[in-house]
Amino acid sequence: MSSAAERLVCAVMAGGSGTRFWPLSRQATPKQLLTFFGDRTLLQATFDRVAPLCPAERRLVVTAAHLVAPVQQLLPELPAGAVIGEPMQRNTAPCMAVAALAALRLDPDAILVLLPADHWIADPAAFRAALVLAAQRADGGAIVTLGVTPSHPETGYGYIQLGPEVASGVRQVQRFVEKPSVEVALQYLAGGQHLWNAGVFVLRADRAWQALQQHVPAIGQALQPLWGLDPGSEPWQQQFVERFAACPSISIDYGVMEKEQAIEVVRLDAGWSDVGTWLSLAGMRAEGQENFSRGDVIAIDSSDCVLISTGPLVAVVGLQGIAVVATADAMLVLPAERSQDVREVVAELQKRGRKDLL
Amino acid sequence: MSSAAERLVCAVMAGGSGTRFWPLSRQATPKQLLTFFGDRTLLQATFDRVAPLCPAERRLVVTAAHLVAPVQQLLPELPAGAVIGEPMQRNTAPCMAVAALAALRLDPDAILVLLPADHWIADPAAFRAALVLAAQRADGGAIVTLGVTPSHPETGYGYIQLGPEVASGVRQVQRFVEKPSVEVALQYLAGGQHLWNAGVFVLRADRAWQALQQHVPAIGQALQPLWGLDPGSEPWQQQFVERFAACPSISIDYGVMEKEQAIEVVRLDAGWSDVGTWLSLAGMRAEGQENFSRGDVIAIDSSDCVLISTGPLVAVVGLQGIAVVATADAMLVLPAERSQDVREVVAELQKRGRKDLL
């Protein structure tokens, strides 16, 4: 049998429908389909990053049904059936189950890498090295997650409390911790025993299926009829909507990880962000740049701003720490620190029935 | 002969090409053609205000040649020839001379009211009352200007220092004062002997022509061949460009007013602004409104802002004192206090050759 790293199947979970990047993100173009860096969408960049480890025929995407066509267009190298559309939202555990089924069809010995579609990593080589190590551990039956060394007391991420070392560079997960207060985050940062939960999981595909059967049997029962079918094939198509609809809505973290006893964590030191808000972009500007700028932008006497346009020219003067985001039909201006409050705008648009802008 | 107020000819000086309201104002749509209040442009509102005093056939506009057609479209009630296009910029004294010539053709006893095209007045009735008083004084040979009671220590306006009273409600002008420092403006405000120069002049048309002949003879000589011709008529057209080009470029204030001995000032208490910058609009929002808003705007937790869109939806959160102005092809964001710095943006656009946006 080939080495663990040669048996990876990379499955990207691209079902997000976030509104935190409105007006760039819309129902038809959620965050993973946006381009914040270079000329590749976050989704494309996710596959670019693992390309040296994982050929196109071993890649999968699980996304929302209405995004299948645009995703296929962005990833023409993927084989037919590799982009699976969820007919409704069921959180991440059913997504993991579908990915495991698809991976097992590709390779009964597949090592499944579950990747969020919308993260940013500065050093892809370091990321791949962490995946290779995780794959080796996974091949022995472990469920492995990646943990990012914190660079600041972030309160927007979940944390992983480290347990004993189980191999060189690999620790047991003591426990998963929800988003902390800033005081607690400061303690974590000082203590050195907590990593950010990057939301990346590495485990054998058969181990994933087994864990789901064990911890969330309702998912196993619902999807069992799809076992052994090719995603996208006629028999799969005939049953998928009904079978997926029968799954309970539950997350991987809550449904599986919190119930498993022996999860391992590989440390990732690669410059990482979940690109969660406009504010996070302000911190990711290129060296020497005063602002994070994209598109047709003029910035005068301004700093720490996020300035993005996909349409009209955006000109700013004398701004500090402000996000200005413009598209052809809508624009947003707010202090980057208040990026979370974009949801208030989205709520107001819903209230006003402005479906054209959502 | 009919009363002075019945012999008014209102000439609006609409040659401005300001960039202070970029991106709303462009070369093709300077400030006077913009709509900040209600549904009338500043130019239209200027005539609306004097309509009860001055029928359409006694109205004139002197504007830039490329604005003649749009101005005619905005003011369809004006007779042919009433909109005169200056073929090049020559400041305001030649504009006054052209207006005087045109007014004299309409009525040899015309009392000429020279009005800026781009001001805002809260109480039009009070404004008209001031004009009637000014017209009565002008009929006796006086050159009359309107002076606005200051409401705050404005440093963006010229001031008029008051001399002795010459009639009820009419004072001699002691002198015209350039834009003062804030310290001096505070003294003026406390002292009560200074009014804002509203840039409105009222004088007999023949007096205007005589004053120009006397103080700026080069203008008199240049335009003399047009005497007695109808603006827009064939003979006028044949000579106008050449004759206007021969005029020196000089302002009414510098060329005429500072050289006249006995100018009178009528006090105007009508709520007045020259609508000079985005900041001035912030102060002109409707009672009870937190922001000055126009167009498709959502403002959450924001105050003292100027929020204008003629195109895309503009959504703002958590802003204080910021101007956000959006059009279909360009948008501007800056602290309202820094409204003057829009010129830096315009300069940058010129540098980048972005004529499409100027």
Interface residues (C-beta under 8 A of the other chain):
Chain A: P23 I298 I300 D301 G311 P312 L313 V314 A315 V316 V317 G318 L319 I322 V324 A326 T327 A328 D329 A330 M331 L332 V333 L334 P335 R338 D341 V342 E344 V345 E348 L349 R352 R354 L357
Chain B: P23 I298 I300 D301 G311 P312 L313 V314 A315 V316 V317 G318 L319 I322 V324 A326 T327 A328 D329 A330 M331 L332 V333 L334 P335 R338 D341 V342 E344 V345 E348 L349 R352 R354 L357
